[in-house]
């Protein structure tokens, strides 16, 4: 891949040229996840996904007819459909983008996006209000492709909002961050109990070296080389980041929930954990993959995964157990293999059936760092490139 430019998400820094080829052909994650087979069973219809971010541009062709009326919590007065950064727009396209010319497609094109603008001012307060609002609006899935370091005071603001959303029946997904190669600091809200933290893997079936690791990682998804829309000029770009992985995990939940509308948030999460692709050796949870790589195909096409109790959060329940080996399984006890020095070891690189089955838990291809800090909030965006 030829890197045309690096972005720190500041307006005007990125000016990628238009792509001359069909973007669908570049969406490797859709092929790997067997999306077109999945769409014969579910497209996410009937499921609302809240995108708590920088706003969502309603003029994007792939999002026409996909957006619900949302809310702007920033106090800037520009409205939720004004997106200075392009980040929220990118996430919405990855989740629910519909076919429009040669543009990128979303993984759950039948779902609807509830845009919630929160990036500005006191981000923890805005985030908490946004989470509560999304839950009150009936968003089954809440996508938070952002995170930051917070003090105890901000944690005290965010945690009740997360618990409120969980009780209202929502699943909250958040990116774990892109600084594994620059300190690996835990980010919030991904590190809060009740939030499903998402890490990133690349096309080579490796954990991306920028993807933060630790107990906050619950699941992982493709997050390297993801085509989408970017910038206020609505140009097309290729992105890396746990932001993108989080959007794909959210879309996966929408696909499953659409096919099983009677399931609760706990049941959807449980089958996602059970059917996730795991390394061939070791135990779960892995500090790199959590319970594995999201595989909605296993639920929708192969009919795997037991929904289990409706009122028990499987992630919180698993964290309360003493041994990682007691975590939810899908016929394997694989996780992160470690050597005698405690360092991650490379398991088998074999992948069964040409899709997410076994995964190596090792560092992936390096990517240049690119983040923007707004009042303590770090938007989990990394590299953008045009070709």
Secondary structure, 3 states (H helix, E strand, C coil): CCCCCCCCCCCCCCCCCCCCCCCHHHCHHHHHCCHHHHCCCCCCCCCEEEEEECCCCCCCHHHCCCEEEEEECCCCCCCCCCCCCCHHHHHHHHHHCCCCCCCCCCCCCCCEEEEEECCCCCHHHHHHHHHHHHHHCCCCEEEECEEECCCHHHHHHHHHHHHHHHHHCCEEEEECCCCHHHCCCCCECCCCCCCEEEEEECCCCEECCCCCCCCCEEEEEECCCEEEEECCCCEEEEECCHHHHHHHHHHHHHHHHHHCCCCCHHHHHHHHHHHCECCCCCECCECCCECCECCHHHHHCCCCCCCCCCCCCHHHHHHCCCCHHHCCCCCCCCCECECCCCCECCCCCCCHHHCCCCCEEEECCCCCCCCCEECCEEECCCCEECC
